[in-house]
Amino acid sequence: MRQSFVQVITTLSGKKHAEKLTKEILDKRLGACVQIIGPFKSVYRWKGRIEKTLEWACVIKTRRELYKKVENAIRKIHPYEIPEIIAIPIIEGSSDYLKWLSNETTEDYG
């Protein structure tokens, strides 16, 4: 059976939050790689108003079966009332990269 992989994306209000989340994900081997992107402007509806915020994104490469643990780690650190946490399937990838991704993540984390 072929393993399934995802990219989990979340946006945070500052670089320090993004770096703290990245450390948590990598230390617990919940993701093999986290890309921190930002700052960028997000424009969105929140509680009846249009908001504009500078944010940082974390793109986490992981195995699909670790999604719930990644989500829990994000929620533990995330400052937002309702954080963006979405997973996008990786439908193809080089076999070397996917093997590395698999080897660098573990489902043994409690």
N, C-alpha and C positions, 0 to 999 in steps of 0.2 A: 504494500500500500504506500502510495506517495504521500509525503508530508505536505501539509497546507501551511502557508505563510501569509502574514498580513503586515501592513503598515498601519500603526495606530497614530492618529494625529490629535494633538491638543494644542490650544493656544493659551498663553499665560500673560499676566500683566507686567512681567519684568524679567530681565535677563537672570537675576538671582534665582527666581522661582524655576526658570527653565534649567539652569545649571543644577539646582538641588534635585529636581526630578530626574535629570539625566544620570546623576550619581546614584540615586536610588535604583533606577532601572538597571544600570550596568552592574552595580555592586551585588544585586540580588539575581543577576543573570536572567532577568525577565525579557531583555532585549539584547541583541548582538550589537546594535548601532543605534545611536540617537543623533539626528541632525537637528541643530538649533538654528532657526532661521529668524532674522529680524534685526531691528524692529521694522514693523510695517503697520500701516493704518488699517484698522477694522472699523467698518461702519455697519451698525446693526440696530434692530428694534429691541428695546428693553423697557418693560413696564410702561408701554404707551408712548415712549419717546425714541427719537433717533439719537443714538450715542456714537461718538467717535473716540477711539482709544488706540494708543500705540501698544502693540502686542508682540510677543515672540511665539513662534511655533516650535513644537517638538514633534519630529517624525520618528517613530520608534519602529524598527524592524524586528519582528518576532514570529514565533510559531502561533498559529491560530489557537491552539489549545491553551496558550498562556494569556489569551485576551482578558479574561475575567481578573486574573492576578495583576495584569498591567492596569486595567481600569481601577482596581482597588488602590494600587500604589498612587495613581494620579489623583484620585479623590482624597487620599490622605494628605497630600501636599498642596493641592490646588486651592487658590484663594477665592475662586468664583462660587457663587451660589449654585449656578448650573453650568458646569464646565463643558466645553466642547470636547467630546471623546468619541471619535469615530474610527472605524477600522475599514481599510480598503484591502481587498484581496490582492495578493501577488499571484497573477495567473501564470506567469512564466518567469524564468530567470536562469542565468548561467548555472550549470550544475556545480561548479566550484564555489560560487557565491552562496548558493542555497545550502551546500554542505557546510560551509563555514558558519552560516547563520544558524543552522541546526546545532552544530557543535558548541557554539557560544551561548546557547540558551539552555535552560534546564527546566523541567517540570517538577523537580524535587524541592523547589523553594516552598516553605511552609506558608 
